[in-house]
Amino acid sequence: MINNVSKKLRIIPLGGIREIGKNLTVFETDKDIIIVDCGIAFPDADMPGVDSVIPDMTYLIENKAKVRALFLTHGHEDHIGAIPFLYKNINVPIYGTRFTLGLVEKKLEEEGMNNKGIEMIEMHYGEMVIKGDFCIEFIRTNHSIVDAAALAIITPCGIVMHTGDFKVDYTPINGQPIDLMRMAELGERGVLLLMSDSTNAEHKGFTMSERIVGRTFEDIFAATKGRIIVATFSSNVSRVQQIINTAVKFGRKCVICGRSMVNVIDVAIDKGYILDTDALIELEDMDKYPPEELVIITTGSQGEPMSALTRMAVATHRQIDIIPGDTVIISASPIPGNEKPIARMIDELCKRGAKVIHKSLAEVHVSGHACEEELKLIQTILKPKYFCPVHGEYRQLMRHKDIAVELGIPEENCFILENGRVLEFDGDTVRCDEMVQAGNILVDGLGVGDVGSIVLRDRRHLAEDGLIAVVMTVDSRTGALLAGPDVISRGFVYMRESEDIIEHIRETTKEALARSDIYGGRKDWVYKKTLIRDAIHEYVYEQTKRNPMILPLIMDVALGEDDQHETAREEGSEDNTLFQ
């Protein structure tokens, strides 16, 4: 295969570099493209109202005739969440392990795309598949989700090893340890490029085994007399299995709670990854058992406002109330940015009489990502010629690069890319100077890409300072004020308690409107609105030191004509519809 094609390879990350999430990497030759992962990222605090963020897939859509397949390393949302958006434009086979494909099927079903003729091929560890100029092998790894895989991609230029998210766990709960032997064999053959997970590159030592959490669970269950509630990531099937194992050991029944938890566990049971299913009971049946015989496995470990555990904490869950004597275990570490919501949730749980155990108090969580010594191990056995850290913020990528340099990889052979940056191998030369279109596409409800920087700026402006709308009606022929101005305040001041400010805004508007007739002409609507906006802003800032969004709405009415008309004039239809 390699001898029959030109020795050129282009690797283009469209997501997952210098960020957490949104993982999507393109591998391209002259004739073929394969895709590795297709995930989402969760919105930052400066993206109000946004549901999720997906990669800009313009490059793939423009070259869809070359796309041969999508390969998935595992089933986390940051690796599969954007598949429905990709497959609205491109339909190629999806290759993944059993549990990963089960989660993809569930996701496509939720999006109403389960009958779209999407071909999904289940891969087993050690199996290879040829797609155009590429040969791809799935290699067993360990992660915080079952059936994770690294990909050995044989290309015209050599072997590229993509680790996906991984850690080295010698005693995993589900399956076998990472296949270091196969990686060593590939290292002996010669690896051109290693693309490796950088999430925990700043952490020294080794990541603890998942079994450590199981021992902690046993200690907590043995000392607890009342009901136990465990919140964890829904995708961590191994963690759920350990909870069930411990519950069975102490004579308890388990209730699964939370939509995403129910969906993932349904897939895990269907695919044979959850054992002791006799210990599971329906949520509706939990009243048949005393509290000391119950374990509730739920979502909400990140303090999400609508998650099951948060709703229990604030007494809005329809079926479960927190009662004194409950023990709540938060079996997860905070995702950066979620610390405050988690702290508020813990406070509310404590107020209701629950005992809360989290990572700071006991070993109830271990990471699914490799720490420094595991990263060194992988680099040592693979012995790559070139190195490209992936899956991490810039500081994590830099630390991972430093580790590679410490192990003997020349610094000039290490590449810290950015989304859209092309890493091109052509014979014995390597280039990294081309860019393709890449970036964030924001998803808000059913809208994909219709929320951009200007909309986000306006949302932040409204959230921080509020809005003042001034509505008036004028005679389009004479410029005379016929009605108003009426002032509407949203998020700025409470109008009933700020009548003086509102009255001054009315007077300021009248004065500005009169000046506009003198200097700008009676029908220069843009000038009128600008003058009114500037005058109101100057007054409001002087009085309050705030900068609300100011929205003048001028209705012009032509009086005395048979064809009377009335039109709203403003910069955009979005602004007008606010007050219709």
N, C-alpha and C positions, 0 to 999 in steps of 0.2 A: 504494500500500500504506500509506504513512505517513498519508495523508489520511483513511483509512477506519477508523482505530483511535484509541483514546484515547492521548494523548501521555504515557504513563507507562512508566518503565523502572526495574527493580530489578536491581542487580548485586550478587551475593552470593558472595564467595570462601569456599569450604568448606575450602580448603587452599592452601598455597603462599605465605601471607602471614606475615611475621615468622619464616620458617623456610625451609630448603632442602628441596625435594621436596614430595610429596603435593599436587601442583597440581590444583585442580579449581575452576572458576568457573562460577556459574550466572547466566544472563541471563534475566530474567523480565518479561513483560507481564501484563495481566489474563487473557489467554487461553492464553499459550504460554510454554514454557521450553525453552531450548537449553543444553547443557553444553559447556564448552571444557576439554578434557583431563580425565584421570582417573588420577592417578598415586599411587605409593607413596612413603614415606620409609623410610630405613633406621634401625633402632633406635639410640638413644643408649646410652652406656655404662651408664646407670642403668636399662636395660631388659633385665636378664639373661634369656636364653632366648627372647626375642622375635625372630621371623623378619623381620617387616616391620610398617610402620604405614600404615594407610589412612585416608582422611577419614571422618568420621561423615556418612553419607549419609541420615540420618533425614529431613531436609527434602525431599530429592528423592523418597524413597519415599512420604512423606505426600502429595506433589503429583505423583505419577507420571502421573496422567491428563493433565497439562499438558505433560509432557516430549515434545519432538518429535524430538530428534536429539542425538548426541554428535559434536563436531567436535574433531579432533586436530591440534595444531600440529606435532608430530614424534614419533619413536618411542622416546625414552628412557623408562626405567622410571619415572622420577618424573612422567611424563606419560601413560603407558598401563598401568602395572603394576597398577592397581586395577580395571581394566575387568572381569575375571571376577567380582569381588565385586559390582559395580554390576549386572551383567547376570543375577545370580541373582534380582534383584527387578524390574528394568526392562529391557525389550527394545525398543530404538528403533534406527533406522539409525545406522551409524557412517560419518562422512565423514573422509577423510584422503588423503594422497598415496600413491603406489604402495608405496614402501618401508615407510612407516609402517603401512599396512594389512597388508603382508606379515608384519611383526613381530607385529601383533595376532593374525593368523591362527595363527601359531606359538604364541603365548601361550595362546590359547583351546584349541588342540589339546593342549597340555601339561596343561591343566586338565580335559580331557575334555568340552569345550563346543563342539567344532567342528561338531557336528550339531544345534545348538540353534536353527537358523533365524535366526541373526543376520545382518541385511543390512548389507553393507559396500560403500560407494560410493566409487570412486576419483575423486579430484578432480585437475584440472590447474591450474597457475598461471593466474590470470586468469579462471577459471570462477567462476560464481555459482550459488547454490542458495537458493531461498526455502523457509523453514520457518515457517509461521504468520506472526507479525508481524515476522520477521527475514529479512534477505537477507544472505548470507555470501559473501565473496569470499576466495579463497586467493591470497596474494601471496608471491612467491619471496623467501626469505632465506637466509643462510648460518649454519651451526652446525657442531658437531663430529659431526653425523650428517647423512646425505644426506636430501634431500626435506623439509627444514624449511620451515615456512610461517608467515607472519603472517596474521592474520584481520582483514579489514575487515568489521565487522558493522553493517549499516544497520538502525537501530532506529526506532521511532516518534519518538524524541527527537533523532535525529541519528546521525552515524557514530561508532562506537567502534572504535578501532584497538587490537588485542591483538597485540603483537609476538611472543609466544612467546619461547623462548630464541633469541638471535640474535647475530651479529656482522657487521661489514661487511668482507667479504673480496673484494677486486677480482680476485684470481687463484685462485679455488677449484679444487680437484682434480676434483670431480664437479659437472657442471652449470655454471650461469652465476652472475654476481655478484647480490647482492641487488637487487631491482627498486626502486631509489630513484625512478625516473621515475614509476612508478605511485603511490608514496607521495606524491610531490609533487603529482600531479594531485588526489589525495584531499585534500591540504592546502589546495589552492586552492578546492575545493568547500566546505571547512569541516569540521573534525573536532571533534566534541563532547568526546570523552574519549580520552586515550592511556593505555593500560595497558602498561607497558614493563618488560622484564627488568632487574633491578637487581643481578645477581650480581657484576659487576665494577665497580660504580659508584664504589668507593673507589680504583680503579686509574687513574692518569693516562695520557694519551696514547691510542694506538690498539692494538688487539690485532693481533699479527703474523699474516701469512697462513700458511695451512697449508703452502704450498710451502717455507717456511723449514725445516720439519722434513725435507722431502725432500732438501734440500741437505746437511743435517747427516748424514742417513743415508748419502749417497754418500761423504762424507768418512770416516765410520766404516768402511763396508764396504771402501773402498779400502785402509785401513790394517790390516785384520783378516785374519789367515791361518786362524784356526780357525773353529769353529762359532759362529754368531750366534743368540742368543735374544732376541726382542723381545716385551716385555709391554706391552700397551696396553688401552684400553677396547674391549670386544668390539663395541660399537655404532659405533665410529669407522671406518667403511668407507673413508673417504678416506685415513686413516692406513694401513690395511691395504693399500690399493691402492698407496700410495707404497712400502711395504716390498716388495711384490711387484715393482713396477717396478725398484727398486734391485737386488733379487735377480737379476732377469733380466739387467740390465746387467752384473752381475759373475759371471754363469754359475752361479748357485746355484738350488737347488730349495727350495720352501717347504712346511713342514708346519704345519697348523692344529691347535692343541692347546687343550683346555679346552671343556667342554660348551657354555657360553654363546657362546664364540667360534665353535664349529662351527655352532651353530644360526643365528647372525646371518649368518655367511658363506654358509651354504646359501641363506638368503633373498636375500642380495645377489647371488649367482650366478644364482639363479632369476629375479630381477627385472632382471638385466643391468647391475648396478652394479660388478661385479668383472670386469676384463679380464685377459688373459694367464693364463687358468686352466690352460694347459699347464704352467705353472711349479709348480702345486700337486701334491703327492704325498701318499699316505696315510701315516699315522703308522706303520703296520706295515712300510712299505717304506723307511723312513729308513736302515736298516742296510745297504741296497744302495749307499749313497753315502758317500764319505769326509766327515769333519767340515767340511773347507774348502769343500764344495759345498752346505752345508745352512744354511737359516734356519728357525728355529722361531718361529712367531707364536702367542703364548699369552695367557691371562688371568693375573691375579694382580698387576697393577700397584699394587694397594692393600694387598698383604700379607695378603689374606684367608686364614684358616687352611686352608681346604679347596681353595684355588685351585691351578691346575696349577703355577705358578711356585713357590709356597711349598712344595708337596710335593716339587718337584725340589730345593729348597734344603735340605730336611731328609731327603732320600734316601728318601721314601716313595712317590714316583711309580712306578707299575708299569712304565712303558716308557722313561722318560727319566731318565738320571743326569747330574748336572753333572760335567764332567771338566775337569782343568787345561787352560787354553788357551781355554775358552769365553769369549765376550764377551756379557754380558747388558745389554740396553738397556731401561731402564724409561721408556717413552714416555708418561708421565702425570704430573700433579702430585698430591700427596697431598690427598685429601679431609680436611678438618679432623677430627681425632680418629684418623686412621690413621697418623700420623707414626711412632709407636713400633713398630707391627707391620711397617711398611715398613723401618725401621732394622734390626730384628731379622732380617728376611729378607735384607737386603743383607749383614749380617754373616755369615750362614750361607753365602750364595753365595761370599763372599770366602774363607771358611775352606776351601771345596772347590776353590779355585784359579781361580775365575772372575774376570774383570775386569768390574766393574759401572759402567755409565755412566747417569747420571740427570740430571734437569733442572738440578741445581746445577752440573754439570760441562760440559754441552753443551746446545744448543738442540734437544732431542729431544722437546719438547712445546710446543704453543701452546694457549691457551684457546679455547673455543668461544663465549665470551660477550663482549659489547661493553664496551669501556672508556669512560672519560669522554668523550673527543672523539667517539666514535661515537654515544653517547647524545645528545650535543648536536646532532649532525648530524640524527638522526631527529626530535628535537623541533623543530628549526628548519624542516625541510621539511614536517612535518605541521601545525605551528602549532595545537595543540589548545587549546580553551577551558579544559578541566579536565585535571588530570593525576593519575594513581594509579600509583605504583610498585608492582611485583609481583615475585615470585620472588626473595626475599632475606631475610636476617636484618634485624632492626630497624635496626641501624646502616647497613646498605646502603640500605634504603628511605629513611632520613633523608638520606643523602648524595645519593641520586638526586633527592629532593625539592628539596634545596638547589640542585642543578644546574638544575632547572626554574625555580626562582625567579630564579636568576642570568640566565636567558634571557628573563625578562620575564613569566612566568606568575604572576599574583597568588597570594600565599601562601594566601589563603582559598579559592582554587580547586584547591589540592593536597590530596589525601586519602591519609593513611596508614591503611589499614584494618587490621582483624584478622579472623581466620577467624570467619565467622558474622555479621560486621557488614554491614548492608545500606546500600548507596549507592543512593539513590532519586532519580530525575529525574522531575519532574511539571510539565510545562510549563516555566516559567521558574524554578522553584524546585528546590533541591537539599537533600536531607536525608540525615543520616548518624547517626541516633539509634536505629535498631531493631536487635535482635539475633535471630538464629535459632540453633537448636541446631547446634553444630559442635564439633569436637575430634578426638581420636585414637582410633581403633579398632585394638587390637593383634592381630596375627595370630601365633599360635604353633602350628605344625603344622597340623592340620585345624581347630583352634579359632579362631573369629573373634569377638573381643569378650569371650571368657570369661576373659581375663587383665586384671584391673583394677588399681587403685592398691593395694588391700589385698594382692593376690597378689604384685605387684611389691615391695611393702614387705617381705613375708615372704621373698621370694627374696633381696633385698638383705641382710636380717637374717641369713639362713642363710649367705650368701656371706661376710659380714664377721665373724660371731661364732660360727657353728656352732649346734648343737642338742644339748640334753640331754633325753632322754626318760626318765621314771621310771614304771615299770610295777609295779602291785601289785594284789593280790586281797584283798578284805575281805568279812567276813560282813555281809550287808545287814541282818540283824536285830540283831546285837550290836555291829557296828562293829569287831570284832576283826580284826587283820591276819592273813590266812591264808597268804599267800605274798608274797615280795619284801620290800622294793622292789628291783627290778632296774633298774640304770642303763645307759642306752645313750647313748654319745657319738658324734656325727657332726660333724666339723669343729671340735670344741672342744679336746679333748685326746686323746692316744693312751692308751687305757685301761690297757694293760699297763705303761706307764711312769708312770702317775698313780694308782696304787692308793689312796694316802692320800686324795686329793681325792674319788675315787669312793666310798670308805668313809664319809667325812664327809657326802657327799650322801645316802647311805642313812640315816645316823643322823639327819640334819636332817629328812629326810622322815618318819621314824618319830615324831620329836618333834612335828612340825607336825600329823601325822595324829591323834596323841593329844590335842593342844590343840583340834583341830576337834571332836572328840567331846564335849569338855567345854563349849565355848562355842557351837558351831553346830548341834549335833544330829547324830545318827548318819547321817541320810539327806540332809543338806543337801550334795549333791555339789558344787555350785558353790562353796560356802564352803570345803569341804575342798580343792578344787583351787587356789583363790585363795591360801589360807594356805600350802599346800605350795609353790606357785610363788614367792610372796614370800620365804619362808624360804630356798629354794635360791638365789634371785637374790641375796639379801643375803650369803649365805656365799660364793658363787662370785665376786661382785664384790670382796668383801673380800680374797679369796685371789689373784685373777688380774687384777683391773681389766678384766674382759671382761663383755659382756652377751649371752650366748648365748640363743637361743630355748629356753624351758623348757616342756616338754610333759608334764604329769602325766596318766597313763592309769590309771583306777581300774576294776577289774573287780569287780562286786559279785555274790556268790554267796549264794543263799538255801539254807542247809543244813537238813536235817531235814524238808523238804517233799517230797511226792510229785512235784510239778511243779517239780523243780529247774530253775533258769534261771541263765544267765550272760550279762550284757550289758556292753558297753563304753560308758562314758560320757565324752564329751569334747565340746568346743565345736563341732566340725564333722566331717562324715564324711571330709573330706580328711585330717584329722589322724589319724583312726583307721586308715585304710587304709595309712598309712606303715609300720605294724609288723605287719600281718596276715600 
